[in-house]
Amino acid sequence: VISVSARPIDTARGRRGAVAVFHDITERKRVETELRGFAGVVAHDLKAPLTLVSAYAELATEALDELAGSVAGDALDRARRGTAKVLHGAGRMQRLINELLDYTAARDATLRLERVSLRALVDDVVITRTDAPEHEPHSRPDVFVGPLPDVHADPVLLRQVIDNLIGNAIKYTPPGQAARIDVTARTGEDGGVRVRIADRGIGIPDGEHAAVFDSFHRASNGTAHPGTGLGLAICRRIVERHGGHIDASPNPGGGTIFSFTLPGAAGAGSEQVTRVRKT
Ligand code: ADP
């Protein structure tokens, strides 16, 4: 496998020329493929023992809660704090493992293309996300969903893209801030669909918008929030496998706009504008 990079040069006496550099990246590709396979196997093999850890930590928590009804004491309090930490850590590991598995699946899973109602998919993600227990009723974001056409896509993989982008829009909008998120789409002349998810959250610093799609990359202002830096790399893979393109840009009103393209499906879907808000 050869990678080629070239740039024009101006030589002395005004003559124009070009320099091309050829790199043999066969070895790098082989190592990347091996690492991806390794990550997939490790994630898969960690899943079962981690499920056991979580299940027993939950059992221990229940038993300690029962004991706390009749016995009091420092030792019991320490044990309860300990099991809470085990459960919290196991939850984080489970999320990381699931992301690593999604990451390998995003490249390797067979694409099953069909007509998908973007509208139904977005509504479902919004309701699941805004119903999440970590959101107090007063800090739930408002998500406005515009008219969305049908697309030609793999519904499982497309759900991951929408879920990651809406999940990020919520995660990177501090509670209490004007937490409005807009999901809109436009069908181009070529029949392709551009989906746009705009938030008014913390934004991405100038010059970092392209890098957030690299695996494990986190923007310099976002590290206070838990995360792995894998979600957007997964989104990019999935969108590119559909022949589309994804990018991020600053929202002029503050926040970030993520935008991606997909092949459209003939005959557009719902035209109505609704507001999905859980209170
Ligand atoms: P994670 O959120 O797990 O860190 P992602 O790959 O989804 O990983 O995102 C990469 C980085 O891009 C995040 O760490 C964050 O810094 C930044 N980012 C993603 N979405 C947003 C957003 N809507 N607003 C601000 N920053 C974002």
Boltz pocket constraint, residues with backbone or C-beta under 6 A from the ligand:
constraints:
  - pocket:
      binder: B
      contacts: [[A, 164], [A, 165], [A, 168], [A, 169], [A, 172], [A, 199], [A, 201], [A, 202], [A, 203], [A, 204], [A, 212], [A, 213], [A, 214], [A, 217], [A, 218], [A, 219], [A, 220], [A, 221], [A, 222], [A, 223], [A, 225], [A, 226], [A, 227], [A, 228], [A, 229], [A, 230], [A, 231], [A, 232], [A, 233], [A, 256]]
      max_distance: 6.0
